[in-house]
Amino acid sequence: MAGENPVFIPGPTNMPERVRRAIDIPSRDHRAPDFVAFLGPLLDDVKAVFKTRSAEILTFPASGTGGWEAAITNALSPGDKVLAARYGMFSQRWIDLCRHHGLDVEVLECPWGEGAPVARYGERLAADTGHEIKAVLVTHNETATGVVSDVGALRRAMDAAGHPAMLFVDCVSSLASMDFRMDEWGVDIAVSGSQKGFMLPAGMAILAVSPKAMAACESARSGRSFFDFRQMAGATGQGGYPYTPPLQLLAGLRESLDMLLEEGLENVFARHRHIAEGVRRAVDAWGLRLCAARPELYSDTVSTVMVPEGFDAEALTNHALQAYGVSFGIGLGETAGKAFRIGHLGMLSETLALSGLATIEMAMRDLDYPITLGSGVAAAQEHYRAGRRLARASAA
Ligand SMILES: *Cc1c(COP(=O)(O)O)cnc(C)c1O
């Protein structure tokens, strides 16, 4: 019955029954008039999630990695200079991908557990008086370390430096779970995917592209065809796709957007914060620490928990799966073997979170971790109960 257990990995996330049923549709004709009527409102609702009015929403059959590739090949040319920071596995993989495409990537190295170094970005941009840097890359939520970065502050630093570079943001593991403000933060390309906050299977890269980035596509000289923004924007503008779209995923996206908008985006963010805080209380009660260096960096979608010296985190996640049939995220890169990750995004309730905490506690005890069985669960329970009491008090 292990397959019936929820996963606690930060993507692919658990799929709500409503979404699973919505995906189970027969094939339909993506060139028929009714598809046009379906697509327009769908893309408008995606805009609401990105908090943008002006950006173009483009979806490609790909995982999030394809979204990264689409962003840089459409708006940049080989040899272009871009400024990026490395503070985890995902920021690193985006840098690697840029280099494979011949971009000249200047990397701001940061310790894992830190977020985007806003001041250093600002200093570097201020020093670039010739405006050689064409784009600034940042990972909003570093899924490897469980760190969220302040994209609004980065935008202010870019403006203070008076630098015209475009701002590209990876929001794969934050969009639809944590606040993201495309327009307010002046983001030029935001890259997301279907299998995290949208609670869908993997297979669709979801991008928002500003008018400035769309204009940059005209002069960019990187090779692109499948991921061509102009071709995709032209087709979606007429309610279609240049090739066969993943129709079942689009049907699932319709349902997922309905769920998110029914709950209300701000309520979705508050739910994530509340549940994440319970997880953090549990980690604290175990006497363990997070990889994220400071509270303002704590991600509300994933917690990366450092295991005590002398313990192997990978043995723990393997044991949790074998013994209890529950998946937790492994440590990646620098934290491989040293940390495990609890994904807490998408379809998530207090009850679900408590079951994950109870399970990893059992697995830790089985492997002689110096924790008290029930301590983390109790700490989370207290936090969740306090939330109920507050809600009752304000209703009364
Ligand atoms: C999941 C994720 C991606 C995309 O990964 P894919 O496996 O290609 O979908 C990119 N960036 C971050 C921060 C992620 O969490």
The ligand as a MOL file (V3000), in Angstrom:
LIG
                    3D

  0  0  0     0  0            999 V3000
M  V30 BEGIN CTAB
M  V30 COUNTS 15 15 0 0 0
M  V30 BEGIN ATOM
M  V30 1 C 12.1770 21.4530 -9.4850 0
M  V30 2 C 13.0000 22.6350 -9.7680 0
M  V30 3 C 13.4430 22.9390 -11.0730 0
M  V30 4 C 13.0760 22.1670 -12.2870 0
M  V30 5 O 13.4090 20.8660 -12.2840 0
M  V30 6 P 12.8180 19.8690 -13.3540 0
M  V30 7 O 13.1470 18.5470 -12.7600 0
M  V30 8 O 13.5090 20.1240 -14.6250 0
M  V30 9 O 11.3570 20.1370 -13.4620 0
M  V30 10 C 14.1410 24.1020 -11.2560 0
M  V30 11 N 14.4270 24.9170 -10.2480 0
M  V30 12 C 14.0270 24.6730 -8.9960 0
M  V30 13 C 14.3550 25.6600 -7.9250 0
M  V30 14 C 13.3040 23.5260 -8.7130 0
M  V30 15 O 12.8930 23.2800 -7.4610 0
M  V30 END ATOM
M  V30 BEGIN BOND
M  V30 1 1 1 2
M  V30 2 1 2 3
M  V30 3 2 2 14
M  V30 4 1 3 4
M  V30 5 2 3 10
M  V30 6 1 4 5
M  V30 7 1 5 6
M  V30 8 2 6 7
M  V30 9 1 6 8
M  V30 10 1 6 9
M  V30 11 1 10 11
M  V30 12 2 11 12
M  V30 13 1 12 13
M  V30 14 1 12 14
M  V30 15 1 14 15
M  V30 END BOND
M  V30 END CTAB
M  END
